[in-house]
Each structure stands twice: as C-alpha cells, then as structure tokens.
Amino acid sequence: MNLSLKESLTHLGNQTQYAFEYDKSLLETFDNQHSQRDYFVKFNCPEFTSLCPITGQPDFATIYISYIPDKKMVESKSLKLYLFSFRNHGGFHEDCVNTILNDLVELLQPRYLEVWGKFMPRGGISIDPYANYGIPNTKYAQMAEYRLTHHDLTLEKIDNR
C-alpha cells in the first residue's frame, strides 16, 4: 500500500475504536483503480443494529449495500465502523436505510447505489426498506428507476427470507 493511501485510511491496520453514536465521519474512501468500467461492489452486514426511536428496543437487520463506483470507493473497515455507529441511534428502519444511502451518495458520488435493510420481525412484522440512487439524467438514473419498480417481486417465504 502506498504511503499516502495508508495515511488517508485511519482505521485500516489500526486498533479498532468503536463509536457508540451515529457518526458519518467514520467513513473513508480510496481511489477507484478501475473507473473506466462499470462494476458492482456489494457489502452485506448481517449484524446491523439500531434502536427504535420510541421504545428504545433494539432492531436487528442485514443491510445490503450495492454500488457502481465512479472515482471513489468506500473502505470496508470504515464502513463497518460507520454501520456499527447506528447501534445506539434511535431511527425507524426506513430512516436508517435512507440515511445510509444519503451518506454514501454524498461521500462517494457513485454512478449507482442501493441500500436494502432486511429487519428481523418485531411485534410479528418485519420491515424491509429499500432505497437507491442513480446519477440524474444518465443511464444510472434509468437503472435506479427500473430496479426500484422491479424490486423484490418475489414473495417471501420462511426459506427465502
């Protein structure tokens, strides 16, 4: 790893310091070495937790993040620490997913990005918000519209949740 990259990534290779309150400043980037082509990067976080803003009870989810990078990419350890910072954050499921999307779009300025939260049932119901973004007036905006309107068309059963 070149020295300037190592200096810019403060979490990677260092002892982990966890934040217990939501903190988007934990996110770090590095340059996309293959910005000449479209390709997906996907992260799965099966241990996401946040708090219900009304009851304070914990909510558990798997968060799926997929994006087509442009110039910048998110460093995975910083993403892990950022997602962990929601642990004591009081936010409805939909708010958490949209906040993650907004923060990553602001940070990365990706060609395309989507976030899907698959929350564990509480009170007998699960909530699975999905949000996405594509650069306006481009094929990525068209892709975002298509993926949103065709999202999750398969009915869930106990074995495909």
Contact map, one row per residue, 1 for C-alpha under 8 A:
11101100000000000000000000000000000000000000000000000000000000000000000000000000000000000000000000000000000000000000000000000000000000000000000000000000000000000
11111100000000000000000000000000000000000000000000000000000000000000000000000000000000000000000000000000000000000000000000000000000000000000000000000000000000000
11111110000000000000000000000000000000000000000000000000000000000000000000000000000000000000000000000000000000000000000000000000000000000000000000000000000000000
01111111000000000000000000000000000000000000000000000000000000000000000000000000000000000000000000000000000000000000000000000000000000000000000000000000000000000
11111111100000000000000000000100000000000000000000000000000000000000000000000000000000000000000000000000000000000000000000000000000000000000000000000000000000000
11111111110100000000000000000000000000000000000000000000000000000000000000000000000000000000000000000000000000000000000000000000000000000000000000000000000000000
00111111110000000000000000000000000000000000000000000000000000000000000000000000000000000000000000000000000000000000000000000000000000000000000000000000000000000
00011111110000000000000000010000000000000000000000000000000000000000000000000000000000000000000000000000000000000000000000000000000000000000000000000000000000000
00001111111100000000000000011100000000000000000000000000000000000000000000100000000000000000000000000000000000000000000000000000000000000000000000000000000000000
00000111111111000000000000000000000000000000000000000000000000000000000000000000000000000000000000000000000000000000000000000000000000000000000000000000000000000
00000000111111110000000000000000000000000000000000000000000000000000000000001100000000000000000000000000000000000000000000000000000000000000000000000000000000000
00000100111111000000000000000000000000000000000000000000000000000000000000001100000000000000000000000000000000000000000000000000000000000000000000000000000000000
00000000011111100000000000000000000000000000000000000000000000000000000000000000000000000000000000000000000000000000000000000000000000000000000000000000000000000
00000000011111110000000000000000000000000000000000000000000000000000000000000000000000000000000000000000000000000000000000000000000000000000000000000000000000000
00000000001011111000000000000000000000000000000000000000000000000000000000000000000000000000000000000000000000000000000000000000000000000000000000000000000000000
00000000001001111100000000000000000000000000000000000000000000000000000000000000000000000000000000000000000000000000000000000000000000000000000000000000000000000
00000000000000111110000000000000000000000000000000000000000000000000000000000000000000000000000000000000000000000000000000000000000000000000000000000000000000000
00000000000000011111000000000000000000000000000000000000000000000000000000000000100110000000000000000000000000000000000000000000000000000000000000000000000000000
00000000000000001111111000000000000000000000000000000000000000000000000000000000110110000000000000000000000000000000000000000000000000000000000000000000000000000
00000000000000000111110000000000000000000000000000000000000000000000000000000000000111110000000000000000000000000000000000000000000000000000000000000000000000000
00000000000000000011111000000000000000000000000000000000000000000000000000000000000011111000000000000000000000000000000000000000000000000000000000000000000000000
00000000000000000011111100000000000000000000000000000000000000000000000000000000010011111000000000000000000000000000000000000000000000000000000000000000000000000
00000000000000000010111111000000000000000000000000000000000000000000000000000000010011000000000000000000000000000000000000000000000000000000000000000000000000000
00000000000000000000011111100000000000000000000000000000000000000000000000000000010000000000000000000010000000000000000000000000000000000000000000000000000000000
00000000000000000000001111110000000000000000000000000000000000000000000000000000010000000000000000000000000000000000000000000000000000000000000000000000000000000
00000000000000000000001111110000000000000000000000000000000000000000000000000110110000000000000000000000000000000000000000000000000000000000000000000000000000000
00000000000000000000000111111000000000000000000000000000000000000000000001100110110000000000000000000000001000000000000000000000000000000000000000000000000000000
00000001100000000000000011111100000000000000000000000000000000000000000001100110000000000000000000000000000000000000000000000000000000000000000000000000000000000
00000000100000000000000000111110000000000000000000000000000000000000000111100000000000000000000000000000001100000000000000000000000000000000000000000000000000000
00001000100000000000000000011111000000000000000000000000000000000000000111100000000000000000000000000000000000000000000000000000000000000000000000000000000000000
00000000000000000000000000001111100000000000000000000000000000000000001110000000000000000000000000000000000000000000000000000000000000000000000000000000000000000
00000000000000000000000000000111111000000000000000000000000000000000111110000000000000000000000000000000000000000000000000000000000000000000000000000000000000000
00000000000000000000000000000011111000000000000000000000000000000000000000000000000000000000000000000000000000000000000000000000000000000000000000000000000000000
00000000000000000000000000000001111110000000000000000000000000000000000000000000000000000000000000000000000000000000000000000000000000000000000000000000000000000
00000000000000000000000000000001111111000000000000000000000000000000111000000000000000000000000000000000000000000000000000000000000000000000000000000000000000000
00000000000000000000000000000000011111000000000000000000000000000000000000000000000000000000000000000000000000000000000000000000000000000000000000000000000000000
00000000000000000000000000000000011111100000000000000000000000000000000000000000000000000000000000000000000000000000000000000000000000000000000000000000000000000
00000000000000000000000000000000001111110000000000000000000000000001100000000000000000000000000000000000000000000000000000000000000000000000000000000000000000000
00000000000000000000000000000000000011111000000000000000000000000001100000000000000000000000000000000000000000000000000000000000000000000000000000000000000000000
00000000000000000000000000000000000001111100000000000000000000000111100000000000000000000000000000000000000000000000000000000000000000000000000000000000000000000
00000000000000000000000000000000000000111110000000000000000000000111100000000000000000000000000000000000000000000000000000000000000000000000000000000000000000000
00000000000000000000000000000000000000011111000000000000000000011110000000000000000000000000000000000000000000000000000000000000000000000000000000000000000000000
00000000000000000000000000000000000000001111100000000000000000111100000000000000000000000000000000000000000000000000000000000000000000000000000000000000000000000
00000000000000000000000000000000000000000111110000000000000001111000000000000000000000000000000000000000000000000000000000000000000000000000000000000000000000000
00000000000000000000000000000000000000000011111100000000000001110000000000000001000000000000000000000000000000000000000000000000000000000000000000000000000000000
00000000000000000000000000000000000000000001111100000000000011100000000000000000000000000000000000000000000000000000000000000000000000000000000000000000000000000
00000000000000000000000000000000000000000000111110000000000111000000000000000000000000000000000000000000000000000000000000000000000000000000000000000000000000000
00000000000000000000000000000000000000000000111111000000000111100000000000000000001101100000000000000000000000000000000000000000000000000000000000000000000000000
00000000000000000000000000000000000000000000001111100000011110000000000000000000000101100000000000000000000000000000000000000000000000000000000000000000000000000
00000000000000000000000000000000000000000000000111110000011100000000000000000000000001111110000000000000000000000000000000000000000000000000000000000000000000000
00000000000000000000000000000000000000000000000011111011111000000000000000000000000001111111000000000000000000000000000000000000000000000000000000000000000000000
00000000000000000000000000000000000000000000000001111111111000000000000000000000000000000111000000000000000000000000000000000000000000000000000000000000000000000
00000000000000000000000000000000000000000000000000111111000000000000000000000000000000001111000000000000000000000000000000000000000000000000000000000000000000000
00000000000000000000000000000000000000000000000000011111000000000000000000000000000000000100000000000000000000000000000000000000000000000000000000000000000000000
00000000000000000000000000000000000000000000000000111111100000000000000000000000000000000000000000000000000000000000000000000000000000000000000000000000000000000
00000000000000000000000000000000000000000000000000111111110000000000000000000000000000000100000000000000000000000000000000000000000000000000000000000000000000000
00000000000000000000000000000000000000000000000000110011111000000000000000000000000000000000000000000000000000000000000000000000000000000000000000000000000000000
00000000000000000000000000000000000000000000000011110001111100000000000000000000000000000000000000000000000000000000000000000000000000000000000000000000000000000
00000000000000000000000000000000000000000000000011110000111110000000000000000000000000000000000000000000000000000000001101000000000000000000000000000000000000000
00000000000000000000000000000000000000000000001111000000011111000000000000000000000000000000000000000000000000000000001100000000000000000000000000000000000000000
00000000000000000000000000000000000000000000011110000000001111100000000000000000000000000000000000000000000000000000111100000000000000000000000000000000000000000
00000000000000000000000000000000000000000001111100000000000111110000000000000000000000000000000000000000000000000000111000000000000000000000000000000000000000000
00000000000000000000000000000000000000000011110100000000000011111000000000000000000000000000000000000000000000000011110000000000000000000000000000000000000000000
00000000000000000000000000000000000000000111100000000000000001111100000000000000000000000000000000000000000000000111100000000000000000000000000000000000000000000
00000000000000000000000000000000000000000111000000000000000000111110000000000000000000000000000000000000000000001111000000000000000000000000000000000000000000000
00000000000000000000000000000000000000011110000000000000000000011111000000000000000000000000000000000000000000001110000000000000000000000000000000000000000000000
00000000000000000000000000000000000000011100000000000000000000001111100000000000000000000000000000000000000001111100000000000000000000000000000000000000000000000
00000000000000000000000000000000000001111000000000000000000000000111110000000000000000000000000000000000000001111000000000000000000000000000000000000000000000000
00000000000000000000000000000001001001111000000000000000000000000011111110000000000000000000000000000000000111110000000000000000000000000000000000000000000000000
00000000000000000000000000000001001000000000000000000000000000000001111110000000000000000000000000000000000111100000000000000000000000000000000000000000000000000
00000000000000000000000000000011001000000000000000000000000000000000111110000000000000000000000000000000000111000000000000000000000000000000000000000000000000000
00000000000000000000000000001111000000000000000000000000000000000000111111000000000000000000000000000000000111000000000000000000000000000000000000000000000000000
00000000000000000000000000001111000000000000000000000000000000000000111111100000000000000000000000000000000100000000000000000000000000000000000000000000000000000
00000000000000000000000000111100000000000000000000000000000000000000000111110110000000000000000000000000000100000000000000000000000000000000000000000000000000000
00000000100000000000000000111100000000000000000000000000000000000000000011111110000000000000000000000000000000000000000000000000000000000000000000000000000000000
00000000000000000000000000000000000000000000000000000000000000000000000001111111000000000000000000000000000000000000000000000000000000000000000000000000000000000
00000000001100000000000000000000000000000000000000000000000000000000000000111111100000000000000000000000000000000000000000000000000000000000000000000000000000000
00000000001100000000000001110000000000000000000000000000000000000000000001111111110000000000000000000000000000000000000000000000000000000000000000000000000000000
00000000000000000000000001110000000000000000000000000000000000000000000001111111111000000000000000000000000000000000000000000000000000000000000000000000000000000
00000000000000000000000000000000000000000000100000000000000000000000000000011111111100000000000000000000000000000000000000000000000000000000000000000000000000000
00000000000000000110000001100000000000000000000000000000000000000000000000001111111110000000000000000000000000000000000000000000000000000000000000000000000000000
00000000000000000010011111100000000000000000000000000000000000000000000000000111111111000000000000000000000000000000000000000000000000000000000000000000000000000
00000000000000000000000000000000000000000000000100000000000000000000000000000011111111100000000000000000000000000000000000000000000000000000000000000000000000000
00000000000000000111000000000000000000000000000110000000000000000000000000000001111111100000000000000000000000000000000000000000000000000000000000000000000000000
00000000000000000111111000000000000000000000000000000000000000000000000000000000111111111000000000000000000000000000000000000000000000000000000000000000000000000
00000000000000000001111000000000000000000000000111100000000000000000000000000000011111111100000000000000000000000000000000000000000000000000000000000000000000000
00000000000000000001110000000000000000000000000111100000000000000000000000000000001111111000000000000000000000000000000000000000000000000000000000000000000000000
00000000000000000001110000000000000000000000000001100000000000000000000000000000000011111100000000000000000000000000000000000000000000000000000000000000000000000
00000000000000000000110000000000000000000000000001101000000000000000000000000000000011111110000000000000000000000000000000000000000000000000000000000000000000000
00000000000000000000000000000000000000000000000001111101000000000000000000000000000001011111000000000000000000000000000000000000000000000000000000000000000000000
00000000000000000000000000000000000000000000000001111000000000000000000000000000000000001111101100000000000000000000000000000000000000000000000000000000000000000
00000000000000000000000000000000000000000000000000111000000000000000000000000000000000000111111100000000000000000000000000000000000000000000000000000000000000000
00000000000000000000000000000000000000000000000000000000000000000000000000000000000000000011111110000000000000000000101000000011100000000000000000000000000000000
00000000000000000000000000000000000000000000000000000000000000000000000000000000000000000001111111000000000000000000000000000000110000000000000000000000000000000
00000000000000000000000000000000000000000000000000000000000000000000000000000000000000000011111111100000000000000000000000000000000000000000000000000000000000000
00000000000000000000000000000000000000000000000000000000000000000000000000000000000000000011111111110000000000000000000000000000000000000000000000000000000000000
00000000000000000000000000000000000000000000000000000000000000000000000000000000000000000000111111111000000000000011100000000000111000000000000000000000000000000
00000000000000000000000000000000000000000000000000000000000000000000000000000000000000000000011111111100000000000010000000000000001000000000000000000000000000000
00000000000000000000000000000000000000000000000000000000000000000000000000000000000000000000001111111110000000000000000000000000000000000000000000000000000000000
00000000000000000000000000000000000000000000000000000000000000000000000000000000000000000000000111111111000000000010000000000000000000000000000000000000000000000
00000000000000000000000000000000000000000000000000000000000000000000000000000000000000000000000011111111100000001110000000000000001110000000000000000000000000000
00000000000000000000000000000000000000000000000000000000000000000000000000000000000000000000000001111111110000000000000000000000000000000000000000000000000000000
00000000000000000000000100000000000000000000000000000000000000000000000000000000000000000000000000111111111000000000000000000000000000000000000000000000000000000
00000000000000000000000000000000000000000000000000000000000000000000000000000000000000000000000000011111111110000000000000000000000000000000000000000000000000000
00000000000000000000000000000000000000000000000000000000000000000000000000000000000000000000000000001111111111001000000000000000000010000000000000000000000000000
00000000000000000000000000000000000000000000000000000000000000000000000000000000000000000000000000000111111110000000000000000000000000000000000000000000000000000
00000000000000000000000000101000000000000000000000000000000000000000000000000000000000000000000000000011111110000000000000000000000000000000000000000000000000000
00000000000000000000000000001000000000000000000000000000000000000000111111000000000000000000000000000001111111000000000000000000000000000000000000000000000000000
00000000000000000000000000000000000000000000000000000000000000000000111100000000000000000000000000000001111111100000000000000000000000000000000000000000000000000
00000000000000000000000000000000000000000000000000000000000000000011111100000000000000000000000000000000100111111000000000000000000001100000000000000000000000000
00000000000000000000000000000000000000000000000000000000000000000011110000000000000000000000000000000000000011111000000000000000000001100001000000000000000000000
00000000000000000000000000000000000000000000000000000000000000000011100000000000000000000000000000000000000001111100000000000000000111100001100100000000000000000
00000000000000000000000000000000000000000000000000000000000000001111000000000000000000000000000000001000100001111110000000000000000111000000000000000000000000000
00000000000000000000000000000000000000000000000000000000000000011110000000000000000000000000000000001000000000011111000000000000011110000000000000000000000000000
00000000000000000000000000000000000000000000000000000000000000111100000000000000000000000000000011011000000000001111100000000000011100000000000000000000000000000
00000000000000000000000000000000000000000000000000000000000000111000000000000000000000000000000010000000000000000111110000000001111000000000000000000000000000000
00000000000000000000000000000000000000000000000000000000000011110000000000000000000000000000100010000000000000000011111000000011110000000000000000000000000000000
00000000000000000000000000000000000000000000000000000000000011100000000000000000000000000000000000000000000000000001111100000111100000000000000000000000000000000
00000000000000000000000000000000000000000000000000000000001111000000000000000000000000000000100000000000000000000000111110000111000000000000000000000000000000000
00000000000000000000000000000000000000000000000000000000001110000000000000000000000000000000000000000000000000000000011111000110000000000000000000000000000000000
00000000000000000000000000000000000000000000000000000000000000000000000000000000000000000000000000000000000000000000001111111110000000000000000000000000000000000
00000000000000000000000000000000000000000000000000000000001000000000000000000000000000000000000000000000000000000000000111111100000000000000000000000000000000000
00000000000000000000000000000000000000000000000000000000000000000000000000000000000000000000000000000000000000000000000011111000000000000000000000000000000000000
00000000000000000000000000000000000000000000000000000000000000000000000000000000000000000000000000000000000000000000000011111100000000000000000000000000000000000
00000000000000000000000000000000000000000000000000000000000000000000000000000000000000000000000000000000000000000000000011111110000000000000000000000000000000000
00000000000000000000000000000000000000000000000000000000000000000000000000000000000000000000000000000000000000000000011111011111000000000000000000000000000000000
00000000000000000000000000000000000000000000000000000000000000000000000000000000000000000000100000000000000000000000111110001111100000000000000000000000000000000
00000000000000000000000000000000000000000000000000000000000000000000000000000000000000000000100000000000000000000001111000000111110000000000000000000000000000000
00000000000000000000000000000000000000000000000000000000000000000000000000000000000000000000110010000000000000000001110000000011111000000000000000000000000000000
00000000000000000000000000000000000000000000000000000000000000000000000000000000000000000000010010000000000000000111100000000001111100000000000000000000000000000
00000000000000000000000000000000000000000000000000000000000000000000000000000000000000000000000011001000000000000111000000000000111110000000000000010000000000000
00000000000000000000000000000000000000000000000000000000000000000000000000000000000000000000000000001000000000011110000000000000011111000000000100010000000000000
00000000000000000000000000000000000000000000000000000000000000000000000000000000000000000000000000001000100000011100000000000000001111100001100100000000000000000
00000000000000000000000000000000000000000000000000000000000000000000000000000000000000000000000000000000000001111000000000000000000111110111111100000000000000000
00000000000000000000000000000000000000000000000000000000000000000000000000000000000000000000000000000000000001110000000000000000000011111111100000000000000000000
00000000000000000000000000000000000000000000000000000000000000000000000000000000000000000000000000000000000000000000000000000000000001111101100000000000000000000
00000000000000000000000000000000000000000000000000000000000000000000000000000000000000000000000000000000000000000000000000000000000000111111110000000000000000000
00000000000000000000000000000000000000000000000000000000000000000000000000000000000000000000000000000000000000000000000000000000000001111111110000000000000000000
00000000000000000000000000000000000000000000000000000000000000000000000000000000000000000000000000000000000000000000000000000000000001101111111000000000000000000
00000000000000000000000000000000000000000000000000000000000000000000000000000000000000000000000000000000000000110000000000000000000011111111111100000000000000000
00000000000000000000000000000000000000000000000000000000000000000000000000000000000000000000000000000000000000010000000000000000000011111111111110000000000000000
00000000000000000000000000000000000000000000000000000000000000000000000000000000000000000000000000000000000000000000000000000000000001001111111111000000000000000
00000000000000000000000000000000000000000000000000000000000000000000000000000000000000000000000000000000000000000000000000000000000001000011111111100000000000000
00000000000000000000000000000000000000000000000000000000000000000000000000000000000000000000000000000000000000010000000000000000000111000001111111110000000000000
00000000000000000000000000000000000000000000000000000000000000000000000000000000000000000000000000000000000000000000000000000000000000000000111111111000000000000
00000000000000000000000000000000000000000000000000000000000000000000000000000000000000000000000000000000000000000000000000000000000000000000011111111100000000000
00000000000000000000000000000000000000000000000000000000000000000000000000000000000000000000000000000000000000000000000000000000000000000000001111111110000000000
00000000000000000000000000000000000000000000000000000000000000000000000000000000000000000000000000000000000000000000000000000000001100000000000111111110000000000
00000000000000000000000000000000000000000000000000000000000000000000000000000000000000000000000000000000000000000000000000000000000000000000000011111110000000000
00000000000000000000000000000000000000000000000000000000000000000000000000000000000000000000000000000000000000000000000000000000000000000000000001111111100000000
00000000000000000000000000000000000000000000000000000000000000000000000000000000000000000000000000000000000000000000000000000000000000000000000000111111100000000
00000000000000000000000000000000000000000000000000000000000000000000000000000000000000000000000000000000000000000000000000000000000000000000000000000111111000000
00000000000000000000000000000000000000000000000000000000000000000000000000000000000000000000000000000000000000000000000000000000000000000000000000000111111000000
00000000000000000000000000000000000000000000000000000000000000000000000000000000000000000000000000000000000000000000000000000000000000000000000000000001111100000
00000000000000000000000000000000000000000000000000000000000000000000000000000000000000000000000000000000000000000000000000000000000000000000000000000001111110000
00000000000000000000000000000000000000000000000000000000000000000000000000000000000000000000000000000000000000000000000000000000000000000000000000000000011111111
00000000000000000000000000000000000000000000000000000000000000000000000000000000000000000000000000000000000000000000000000000000000000000000000000000000001111111
00000000000000000000000000000000000000000000000000000000000000000000000000000000000000000000000000000000000000000000000000000000000000000000000000000000000111111
00000000000000000000000000000000000000000000000000000000000000000000000000000000000000000000000000000000000000000000000000000000000000000000000000000000000111111
00000000000000000000000000000000000000000000000000000000000000000000000000000000000000000000000000000000000000000000000000000000000000000000000000000000000111111
00000000000000000000000000000000000000000000000000000000000000000000000000000000000000000000000000000000000000000000000000000000000000000000000000000000000111111
